[in-house]
Amino acid sequence: MSQEQKRNHEHDLKALEYRVDELIQLCHQLKGENQALRDQQGNLMSERANLMEKNEMARSRIEAMIMRLKNMESEHG
């Protein structure tokens, strides 16, 4: 193998090593982003459940007020 071929192989190997390092860094970054998105999804699901519960409580209270108003109307009607 000639010196030029050796240099070309070494250059190719270094380029490959650099690319592998870039891919490893990208994998770490994506893993962190993925975990952050999973955490955010969990928080949003919890918030959604709380909002649905509050909505149901508000609906029940409004229905109860409507029933009281109807009863008052029929008593004084």
mmCIF file as gemmi writes it, N, C-alpha and C atoms, coordinates in Angstrom:
data_model
loop_
_atom_site.group_PDB
_atom_site.id
_atom_site.type_symbol
_atom_site.label_atom_id
_atom_site.label_alt_id
_atom_site.label_comp_id
_atom_site.label_asym_id
_atom_site.label_entity_id
_atom_site.label_seq_id
_atom_site.pdbx_PDB_ins_code
_atom_site.Cartn_x
_atom_site.Cartn_y
_atom_site.Cartn_z
_atom_site.occupancy
_atom_site.B_iso_or_equiv
_atom_site.pdbx_formal_charge
_atom_site.auth_seq_id
_atom_site.auth_asym_id
_atom_site.pdbx_PDB_model_num
ATOM 1 N N . MET Axp A 1 ? 0.854 -1.178 0 1 0 ? 1 A 1
ATOM 2 C CA . MET Axp A 1 ? 0 0 0 1 0 ? 1 A 1
ATOM 3 C C . MET Axp A 1 ? 0.9 1.24 0 1 0 ? 1 A 1
ATOM 4 N N . SER Axp A 2 ? 0.584 2.188 -0.818 1 0 ? 2 A 1
ATOM 5 C CA . SER Axp A 2 ? 1.423 3.384 -0.923 1 0 ? 2 A 1
ATOM 6 C C . SER Axp A 2 ? 1.131 4.357 0.213 1 0 ? 2 A 1
ATOM 7 N N . GLN Axp A 3 ? 2.026 5.302 0.396 1 0 ? 3 A 1
ATOM 8 C CA . GLN Axp A 3 ? 1.858 6.324 1.437 1 0 ? 3 A 1
ATOM 9 C C . GLN Axp A 3 ? 0.576 7.117 1.198 1 0 ? 3 A 1
ATOM 10 N N . GLU Axp A 4 ? 0.307 7.415 -0.058 1 0 ? 4 A 1
ATOM 11 C CA . GLU Axp A 4 ? -0.906 8.19 -0.383 1 0 ? 4 A 1
ATOM 12 C C . GLU Axp A 4 ? -2.159 7.403 -0.027 1 0 ? 4 A 1
ATOM 13 N N . GLN Axp A 5 ? -2.177 6.12 -0.297 1 0 ? 5 A 1
ATOM 14 C CA . GLN Axp A 5 ? -3.324 5.276 0.055 1 0 ? 5 A 1
ATOM 15 C C . GLN Axp A 5 ? -3.492 5.212 1.57 1 0 ? 5 A 1
ATOM 16 N N . LYS Axp A 6 ? -2.364 5.109 2.283 1 0 ? 6 A 1
ATOM 17 C CA . LYS Axp A 6 ? -2.427 5.081 3.743 1 0 ? 6 A 1
ATOM 18 C C . LYS Axp A 6 ? -3.015 6.386 4.28 1 0 ? 6 A 1
ATOM 19 N N . ARG Axp A 7 ? -2.562 7.51 3.715 1 0 ? 7 A 1
ATOM 20 C CA . ARG Axp A 7 ? -3.099 8.805 4.147 1 0 ? 7 A 1
ATOM 21 C C . ARG Axp A 7 ? -4.59 8.914 3.834 1 0 ? 7 A 1
ATOM 22 N N . ASN Axp A 8 ? -4.977 8.41 2.664 1 0 ? 8 A 1
ATOM 23 C CA . ASN Axp A 8 ? -6.403 8.427 2.305 1 0 ? 8 A 1
ATOM 24 C C . ASN Axp A 8 ? -7.228 7.581 3.261 1 0 ? 8 A 1
ATOM 25 N N . HIS Axp A 9 ? -6.711 6.403 3.588 1 0 ? 9 A 1
ATOM 26 C CA . HIS Axp A 9 ? -7.422 5.539 4.536 1 0 ? 9 A 1
ATOM 27 C C . HIS Axp A 9 ? -7.496 6.19 5.914 1 0 ? 9 A 1
ATOM 28 N N . GLU Axp A 10 ? -6.388 6.79 6.326 1 0 ? 10 A 1
ATOM 29 C CA . GLU Axp A 10 ? -6.381 7.459 7.629 1 0 ? 10 A 1
ATOM 30 C C . GLU Axp A 10 ? -7.362 8.638 7.628 1 0 ? 10 A 1
ATOM 31 N N . HIS Axp A 11 ? -7.368 9.372 6.551 1 0 ? 11 A 1
ATOM 32 C CA . HIS Axp A 11 ? -8.313 10.493 6.431 1 0 ? 11 A 1
ATOM 33 C C . HIS Axp A 11 ? -9.759 9.984 6.478 1 0 ? 11 A 1
ATOM 34 N N . ASP Axp A 12 ? -10.04 8.909 5.742 1 0 ? 12 A 1
ATOM 35 C CA . ASP Axp A 12 ? -11.381 8.324 5.73 1 0 ? 12 A 1
ATOM 36 C C . ASP Axp A 12 ? -11.773 7.831 7.124 1 0 ? 12 A 1
ATOM 37 N N . LEU Axp A 13 ? -10.81 7.214 7.793 1 0 ? 13 A 1
ATOM 38 C CA . LEU Axp A 13 ? -11.07 6.696 9.134 1 0 ? 13 A 1
ATOM 39 C C . LEU Axp A 13 ? -11.36 7.849 10.101 1 0 ? 13 A 1
ATOM 40 N N . LYS Axp A 14 ? -10.593 8.918 10.023 1 0 ? 14 A 1
ATOM 41 C CA . LYS Axp A 14 ? -10.826 10.078 10.889 1 0 ? 14 A 1
ATOM 42 C C . LYS Axp A 14 ? -12.179 10.72 10.585 1 0 ? 14 A 1
ATOM 43 N N . ALA Axp A 15 ? -12.524 10.791 9.309 1 0 ? 15 A 1
ATOM 44 C CA . ALA Axp A 15 ? -13.817 11.346 8.922 1 0 ? 15 A 1
ATOM 45 C C . ALA Axp A 15 ? -14.946 10.48 9.462 1 0 ? 15 A 1
ATOM 46 N N . LEU Axp A 16 ? -14.798 9.177 9.387 1 0 ? 16 A 1
ATOM 47 C CA . LEU Axp A 16 ? -15.791 8.251 9.921 1 0 ? 16 A 1
ATOM 48 C C . LEU Axp A 16 ? -15.897 8.392 11.437 1 0 ? 16 A 1
ATOM 49 N N . GLU Axp A 17 ? -14.757 8.49 12.096 1 0 ? 17 A 1
ATOM 50 C CA . GLU Axp A 17 ? -14.733 8.65 13.56 1 0 ? 17 A 1
ATOM 51 C C . GLU Axp A 17 ? -15.449 9.94 13.964 1 0 ? 17 A 1
ATOM 52 N N . TYR Axp A 18 ? -15.192 11.017 13.228 1 0 ? 18 A 1
ATOM 53 C CA . TYR Axp A 18 ? -15.844 12.295 13.507 1 0 ? 18 A 1
ATOM 54 C C . TYR Axp A 18 ? -17.358 12.169 13.33 1 0 ? 18 A 1
ATOM 55 N N . ARG Axp A 19 ? -17.764 11.5 12.269 1 0 ? 19 A 1
ATOM 56 C CA . ARG Axp A 19 ? -19.199 11.334 11.996 1 0 ? 19 A 1
ATOM 57 C C . ARG Axp A 19 ? -19.872 10.484 13.07 1 0 ? 19 A 1
ATOM 58 N N . VAL Axp A 20 ? -19.189 9.433 13.507 1 0 ? 20 A 1
ATOM 59 C CA . VAL Axp A 20 ? -19.733 8.584 14.575 1 0 ? 20 A 1
ATOM 60 C C . VAL Axp A 20 ? -19.887 9.4 15.857 1 0 ? 20 A 1
ATOM 61 N N . ASP Axp A 21 ? -18.901 10.235 16.172 1 0 ? 21 A 1
ATOM 62 C CA . ASP Axp A 21 ? -18.998 11.099 17.353 1 0 ? 21 A 1
ATOM 63 C C . ASP Axp A 21 ? -20.183 12.053 17.236 1 0 ? 21 A 1
ATOM 64 N N . GLU Axp A 22 ? -20.385 12.601 16.037 1 0 ? 22 A 1
ATOM 65 C CA . GLU Axp A 22 ? -21.537 13.48 15.818 1 0 ? 22 A 1
ATOM 66 C C . GLU Axp A 22 ? -22.847 12.728 16.05 1 0 ? 22 A 1
ATOM 67 N N . LEU Axp A 23 ? -22.918 11.499 15.546 1 0 ? 23 A 1
ATOM 68 C CA . LEU Axp A 23 ? -24.132 10.697 15.716 1 0 ? 23 A 1
ATOM 69 C C . LEU Axp A 23 ? -24.379 10.352 17.184 1 0 ? 23 A 1
ATOM 70 N N . ILE Axp A 24 ? -23.313 10.078 17.912 1 0 ? 24 A 1
ATOM 71 C CA . ILE Axp A 24 ? -23.443 9.783 19.345 1 0 ? 24 A 1
ATOM 72 C C . ILE Axp A 24 ? -23.987 11.014 20.076 1 0 ? 24 A 1
ATOM 73 N N . GLN Axp A 25 ? -23.442 12.183 19.753 1 0 ? 25 A 1
ATOM 74 C CA . GLN Axp A 25 ? -23.934 13.42 20.372 1 0 ? 25 A 1
ATOM 75 C C . GLN Axp A 25 ? -25.399 13.661 20.018 1 0 ? 25 A 1
ATOM 76 N N . LEU Axp A 26 ? -25.748 13.413 18.766 1 0 ? 26 A 1
ATOM 77 C CA . LEU Axp A 26 ? -27.132 13.584 18.344 1 0 ? 26 A 1
ATOM 78 C C . LEU Axp A 26 ? -28.056 12.623 19.088 1 0 ? 26 A 1
ATOM 79 N N . CYS Axp A 27 ? -27.607 11.397 19.274 1 0 ? 27 A 1
ATOM 80 C CA . CYS Axp A 27 ? -28.407 10.415 20.026 1 0 ? 27 A 1
ATOM 81 C C . CYS Axp A 27 ? -28.642 10.882 21.456 1 0 ? 27 A 1
ATOM 82 N N . HIS Axp A 28 ? -27.608 11.412 22.092 1 0 ? 28 A 1
ATOM 83 C CA . HIS Axp A 28 ? -27.758 11.92 23.454 1 0 ? 28 A 1
ATOM 84 C C . HIS Axp A 28 ? -28.745 13.091 23.486 1 0 ? 28 A 1
ATOM 85 N N . GLN Axp A 29 ? -28.61 13.978 22.512 1 0 ? 29 A 1
ATOM 86 C CA . GLN Axp A 29 ? -29.51 15.134 22.441 1 0 ? 29 A 1
ATOM 87 C C . GLN Axp A 29 ? -30.956 14.675 22.242 1 0 ? 29 A 1
ATOM 88 N N . LEU Axp A 30 ? -31.167 13.742 21.32 1 0 ? 30 A 1
ATOM 89 C CA . LEU Axp A 30 ? -32.517 13.258 21.043 1 0 ? 30 A 1
ATOM 90 C C . LEU Axp A 30 ? -33.102 12.506 22.241 1 0 ? 30 A 1
ATOM 91 N N . LYS Axp A 31 ? -32.247 11.782 22.946 1 0 ? 31 A 1
ATOM 92 C CA . LYS Axp A 31 ? -32.704 11.074 24.144 1 0 ? 31 A 1
ATOM 93 C C . LYS Axp A 31 ? -33.196 12.076 25.186 1 0 ? 31 A 1
ATOM 94 N N . GLY Axp A 32 ? -32.44 13.16 25.377 1 0 ? 32 A 1
ATOM 95 C CA . GLY Axp A 32 ? -32.853 14.197 26.32 1 0 ? 32 A 1
ATOM 96 C C . GLY Axp A 32 ? -34.134 14.88 25.89 1 0 ? 32 A 1
ATOM 97 N N . GLU Axp A 33 ? -34.237 15.195 24.609 1 0 ? 33 A 1
ATOM 98 C CA . GLU Axp A 33 ? -35.453 15.836 24.103 1 0 ? 33 A 1
ATOM 99 C C . GLU Axp A 33 ? -36.65 14.904 24.239 1 0 ? 33 A 1
ATOM 100 N N . ASN Axp A 34 ? -36.439 13.632 23.96 1 0 ? 34 A 1
ATOM 101 C CA . ASN Axp A 34 ? -37.509 12.654 24.073 1 0 ? 34 A 1
ATOM 102 C C . ASN Axp A 34 ? -38.018 12.565 25.512 1 0 ? 34 A 1
ATOM 103 N N . GLN Axp A 35 ? -37.084 12.545 26.459 1 0 ? 35 A 1
ATOM 104 C CA . GLN Axp A 35 ? -37.478 12.486 27.871 1 0 ? 35 A 1
ATOM 105 C C . GLN Axp A 35 ? -38.237 13.749 28.269 1 0 ? 35 A 1
ATOM 106 N N . ALA Axp A 36 ? -37.772 14.902 27.792 1 0 ? 36 A 1
ATOM 107 C CA . ALA Axp A 36 ? -38.465 16.16 28.095 1 0 ? 36 A 1
ATOM 108 C C . ALA Axp A 36 ? -39.879 16.149 27.524 1 0 ? 36 A 1
ATOM 109 N N . LEU Axp A 37 ? -40.037 15.621 26.327 1 0 ? 37 A 1
ATOM 110 C CA . LEU Axp A 37 ? -41.369 15.537 25.721 1 0 ? 37 A 1
ATOM 111 C C . LEU Axp A 37 ? -42.271 14.569 26.474 1 0 ? 37 A 1
ATOM 112 N N . ARG Axp A 38 ? -41.701 13.474 26.947 1 0 ? 38 A 1
ATOM 113 C CA . ARG Axp A 38 ? -42.504 12.523 27.745 1 0 ? 38 A 1
ATOM 114 C C . ARG Axp A 38 ? -42.943 13.163 29.059 1 0 ? 38 A 1
ATOM 115 N N . ASP Axp A 39 ? -42.035 13.907 29.687 1 0 ? 39 A 1
ATOM 116 C CA . ASP Axp A 39 ? -42.388 14.609 30.917 1 0 ? 39 A 1
ATOM 117 C C . ASP Axp A 39 ? -43.492 15.63 30.65 1 0 ? 39 A 1
ATOM 118 N N . GLN Axp A 40 ? -43.336 16.368 29.56 1 0 ? 40 A 1
ATOM 119 C CA . GLN Axp A 40 ? -44.334 17.379 29.199 1 0 ? 40 A 1
ATOM 120 C C . GLN Axp A 40 ? -45.679 16.715 28.916 1 0 ? 40 A 1
ATOM 121 N N . GLN Axp A 41 ? -45.658 15.587 28.226 1 0 ? 41 A 1
ATOM 122 C CA . GLN Axp A 41 ? -46.906 14.878 27.935 1 0 ? 41 A 1
ATOM 123 C C . GLN Axp A 41 ? -47.579 14.433 29.232 1 0 ? 41 A 1
ATOM 124 N N . GLY Axp A 42 ? -46.798 13.918 30.166 1 0 ? 42 A 1
ATOM 125 C CA . GLY Axp A 42 ? -47.36 13.51 31.455 1 0 ? 42 A 1
ATOM 126 C C . GLY Axp A 42 ? -47.98 14.683 32.19 1 0 ? 42 A 1
ATOM 127 N N . ASN Axp A 43 ? -47.289 15.819 32.181 1 0 ? 43 A 1
ATOM 128 C CA . ASN Axp A 43 ? -47.826 17.014 32.833 1 0 ? 43 A 1
ATOM 129 C C . ASN Axp A 43 ? -49.114 17.48 32.162 1 0 ? 43 A 1
ATOM 130 N N . LEU Axp A 44 ? -49.126 17.457 30.831 1 0 ? 44 A 1
ATOM 131 C CA . LEU Axp A 44 ? -50.325 17.898 30.106 1 0 ? 44 A 1
ATOM 132 C C . LEU Axp A 44 ? -51.5 16.951 30.336 1 0 ? 44 A 1
ATOM 133 N N . MET Axp A 45 ? -51.225 15.676 30.421 1 0 ? 45 A 1
ATOM 134 C CA . MET Axp A 45 ? -52.303 14.716 30.688 1 0 ? 45 A 1
ATOM 135 C C . MET Axp A 45 ? -52.867 14.92 32.094 1 0 ? 45 A 1
ATOM 136 N N . SER Axp A 46 ? -51.992 15.191 33.04 1 0 ? 46 A 1
ATOM 137 C CA . SER Axp A 46 ? -52.439 15.458 34.405 1 0 ? 46 A 1
ATOM 138 C C . SER Axp A 46 ? -53.258 16.739 34.46 1 0 ? 46 A 1
ATOM 139 N N . GLU Axp A 47 ? -52.776 17.777 33.768 1 0 ? 47 A 1
ATOM 140 C CA . GLU Axp A 47 ? -53.509 19.04 33.727 1 0 ? 47 A 1
ATOM 141 C C . GLU Axp A 47 ? -54.873 18.851 33.065 1 0 ? 47 A 1
ATOM 142 N N . ARG Axp A 48 ? -54.903 18.066 32.003 1 0 ? 48 A 1
ATOM 143 C CA . ARG Axp A 48 ? -56.174 17.794 31.311 1 0 ? 48 A 1
ATOM 144 C C . ARG Axp A 48 ? -57.159 17.096 32.244 1 0 ? 48 A 1
ATOM 145 N N . ALA Axp A 49 ? -56.675 16.113 32.99 1 0 ? 49 A 1
ATOM 146 C CA . ALA Axp A 49 ? -57.546 15.397 33.927 1 0 ? 49 A 1
ATOM 147 C C . ALA Axp A 49 ? -58.089 16.353 34.988 1 0 ? 49 A 1
ATOM 148 N N . ASN Axp A 50 ? -57.239 17.244 35.499 1 0 ? 50 A 1
ATOM 149 C CA . ASN Axp A 50 ? -57.69 18.218 36.497 1 0 ? 50 A 1
ATOM 150 C C . ASN Axp A 50 ? -58.732 19.159 35.908 1 0 ? 50 A 1
ATOM 151 N N . LEU Axp A 51 ? -58.493 19.611 34.677 1 0 ? 51 A 1
ATOM 152 C CA . LEU Axp A 51 ? -59.451 20.518 34.036 1 0 ? 51 A 1
ATOM 153 C C . LEU Axp A 51 ? -60.78 19.823 33.761 1 0 ? 51 A 1
ATOM 154 N N . MET Axp A 52 ? -60.725 18.576 33.375 1 0 ? 52 A 1
ATOM 155 C CA . MET Axp A 52 ? -61.971 17.831 33.144 1 0 ? 52 A 1
ATOM 156 C C . MET Axp A 52 ? -62.745 17.665 34.455 1 0 ? 52 A 1
ATOM 157 N N . GLU Axp A 53 ? -62.025 17.415 35.524 1 0 ? 53 A 1
ATOM 158 C CA . GLU Axp A 53 ? -62.674 17.277 36.834 1 0 ? 53 A 1
ATOM 159 C C . GLU Axp A 53 ? -63.315 18.603 37.255 1 0 ? 53 A 1
ATOM 160 N N . LYS Axp A 54 ? -62.591 19.711 37.083 1 0 ? 54 A 1
ATOM 161 C CA . LYS Axp A 54 ? -63.146 21.024 37.411 1 0 ? 54 A 1
ATOM 162 C C . LYS Axp A 54 ? -64.363 21.335 36.549 1 0 ? 54 A 1
ATOM 163 N N . ASN Axp A 55 ? -64.283 20.974 35.282 1 0 ? 55 A 1
ATOM 164 C CA . ASN Axp A 55 ? -65.399 21.202 34.371 1 0 ? 55 A 1
ATOM 165 C C . ASN Axp A 55 ? -66.631 20.424 34.817 1 0 ? 55 A 1
ATOM 166 N N . GLU Axp A 56 ? -66.424 19.183 35.216 1 0 ? 56 A 1
ATOM 167 C CA . GLU Axp A 56 ? -67.537 18.353 35.685 1 0 ? 56 A 1
ATOM 168 C C . GLU Axp A 56 ? -68.13 18.929 36.973 1 0 ? 56 A 1
ATOM 169 N N . MET Axp A 57 ? -67.28 19.401 37.873 1 0 ? 57 A 1
ATOM 170 C CA . MET Axp A 57 ? -67.778 20.007 39.114 1 0 ? 57 A 1
ATOM 171 C C . MET Axp A 57 ? -68.581 21.273 38.811 1 0 ? 57 A 1
ATOM 172 N N . ALA Axp A 58 ? -68.085 22.084 37.882 1 0 ? 58 A 1
ATOM 173 C CA . ALA Axp A 58 ? -68.797 23.31 37.511 1 0 ? 58 A 1
ATOM 174 C C . ALA Axp A 58 ? -70.135 22.959 36.876 1 0 ? 58 A 1
ATOM 175 N N . ARG Axp A 59 ? -70.155 21.951 36.013 1 0 ? 59 A 1
ATOM 176 C CA . ARG Axp A 59 ? -71.398 21.541 35.367 1 0 ? 59 A 1
ATOM 177 C C . ARG Axp A 59 ? -72.413 21.074 36.416 1 0 ? 59 A 1
ATOM 178 N N . SER Axp A 60 ? -71.965 20.304 37.378 1 0 ? 60 A 1
ATOM 179 C CA . SER Axp A 60 ? -72.863 19.818 38.436 1 0 ? 60 A 1
ATOM 180 C C . SER Axp A 60 ? -73.42 20.979 39.261 1 0 ? 60 A 1
ATOM 181 N N . ARG Axp A 61 ? -72.553 21.935 39.584 1 0 ? 61 A 1
ATOM 182 C CA . ARG Axp A 61 ? -73.018 23.088 40.367 1 0 ? 61 A 1
ATOM 183 C C . ARG Axp A 61 ? -74.024 23.916 39.579 1 0 ? 61 A 1
ATOM 184 N N . ILE Axp A 62 ? -73.775 24.096 38.3 1 0 ? 62 A 1
ATOM 185 C CA . ILE Axp A 62 ? -74.704 24.874 37.473 1 0 ? 62 A 1
ATOM 186 C C . ILE Axp A 62 ? -76.036 24.148 37.355 1 0 ? 62 A 1
ATOM 187 N N . GLU Axp A 63 ? -75.995 22.847 37.156 1 0 ? 63 A 1
ATOM 188 C CA . GLU Axp A 63 ? -77.241 22.072 37.088 1 0 ? 63 A 1
ATOM 189 C C . GLU Axp A 63 ? -78.006 22.182 38.402 1 0 ? 63 A 1
ATOM 190 N N . ALA Axp A 64 ? -77.296 22.138 39.526 1 0 ? 64 A 1
ATOM 191 C CA . ALA Axp A 64 ? -77.949 22.266 40.832 1 0 ? 64 A 1
ATOM 192 C C . ALA Axp A 64 ? -78.578 23.653 40.979 1 0 ? 64 A 1
ATOM 193 N N . MET Axp A 65 ? -77.889 24.704 40.522 1 0 ? 65 A 1
ATOM 194 C CA . MET Axp A 65 ? -78.45 26.061 40.589 1 0 ? 65 A 1
ATOM 195 C C . MET Axp A 65 ? -79.697 26.175 39.717 1 0 ? 65 A 1
ATOM 196 N N . ILE Axp A 66 ? -79.649 25.58 38.54 1 0 ? 66 A 1
ATOM 197 C CA . ILE Axp A 66 ? -80.816 25.612 37.65 1 0 ? 66 A 1
ATOM 198 C C . ILE Axp A 66 ? -81.994 24.916 38.302 1 0 ? 66 A 1
ATOM 199 N N . MET Axp A 67 ? -81.742 23.79 38.932 1 0 ? 67 A 1
ATOM 200 C CA . MET Axp A 67 ? -82.83 23.063 39.622 1 0 ? 67 A 1
ATOM 201 C C . MET Axp A 67 ? -83.399 23.902 40.761 1 0 ? 67 A 1
ATOM 202 N N . ARG Axp A 68 ? -82.534 24.57 41.529 1 0 ? 68 A 1
ATOM 203 C CA . ARG Axp A 68 ? -83.034 25.418 42.621 1 0 ? 68 A 1
ATOM 204 C C . ARG Axp A 68 ? -83.864 26.57 42.071 1 0 ? 68 A 1
ATOM 205 N N . LEU Axp A 69 ? -83.405 27.169 40.973 1 0 ? 69 A 1
ATOM 206 C CA . LEU Axp A 69 ? -84.171 28.264 40.361 1 0 ? 69 A 1
ATOM 207 C C . LEU Axp A 69 ? -85.514 27.778 39.855 1 0 ? 69 A 1
ATOM 208 N N . LYS Axp A 70 ? -85.542 26.605 39.261 1 0 ? 70 A 1
ATOM 209 C CA . LYS Axp A 70 ? -86.819 26.048 38.782 1 0 ? 70 A 1
ATOM 210 C C . LYS Axp A 70 ? -87.749 25.772 39.951 1 0 ? 70 A 1
ATOM 211 N N . ASN Axp A 71 ? -87.187 25.245 41.044 1 0 ? 71 A 1
ATOM 212 C CA . ASN Axp A 71 ? -88.008 24.979 42.237 1 0 ? 71 A 1
ATOM 213 C C . ASN Axp A 71 ? -88.547 26.279 42.83 1 0 ? 71 A 1
ATOM 214 N N . MET Axp A 72 ? -87.707 27.308 42.888 1 0 ? 72 A 1
ATOM 215 C CA . MET Axp A 72 ? -88.149 28.602 43.403 1 0 ? 72 A 1
ATOM 216 C C . MET Axp A 72 ? -89.237 29.179 42.512 1 0 ? 72 A 1
ATOM 217 N N . GLU Axp A 73 ? -89.063 29.031 41.225 1 0 ? 73 A 1
ATOM 218 C CA . GLU Axp A 73 ? -90.048 29.544 40.27 1 0 ? 73 A 1
ATOM 219 C C . GLU Axp A 73 ? -91.391 28.843 40.439 1 0 ? 73 A 1
ATOM 220 N N . SER Axp A 74 ? -91.366 27.524 40.622 1 0 ? 74 A 1
ATOM 221 C CA . SER Axp A 74 ? -92.61 26.776 40.743 1 0 ? 74 A 1
ATOM 222 C C . SER Axp A 74 ? -93.276 27.057 42.096 1 0 ? 74 A 1
ATOM 223 N N . GLU Axp A 75 ? -92.471 27.305 43.13 1 0 ? 75 A 1
ATOM 224 C CA . GLU Axp A 75 ? -93.038 27.618 44.458 1 0 ? 75 A 1
ATOM 225 C C . GLU Axp A 75 ? -93.694 29.005 44.468 1 0 ? 75 A 1
ATOM 226 N N . HIS Axp A 76 ? -93.086 29.954 43.775 1 0 ? 76 A 1
ATOM 227 C CA . HIS Axp A 76 ? -93.567 31.333 43.79 1 0 ? 76 A 1
ATOM 228 C C . HIS Axp A 76 ? -94.344 31.667 42.526 1 0 ? 76 A 1
ATOM 229 N N . GLY Axp A 77 ? -94.47 30.722 41.66 1 0 ? 77 A 1
ATOM 230 C CA . GLY Axp A 77 ? -95.029 30.951 40.35 1 0 ? 77 A 1
ATOM 231 C C . GLY Axp A 77 ? -96.465 31.2 40.331 1 0 ? 77 A 1
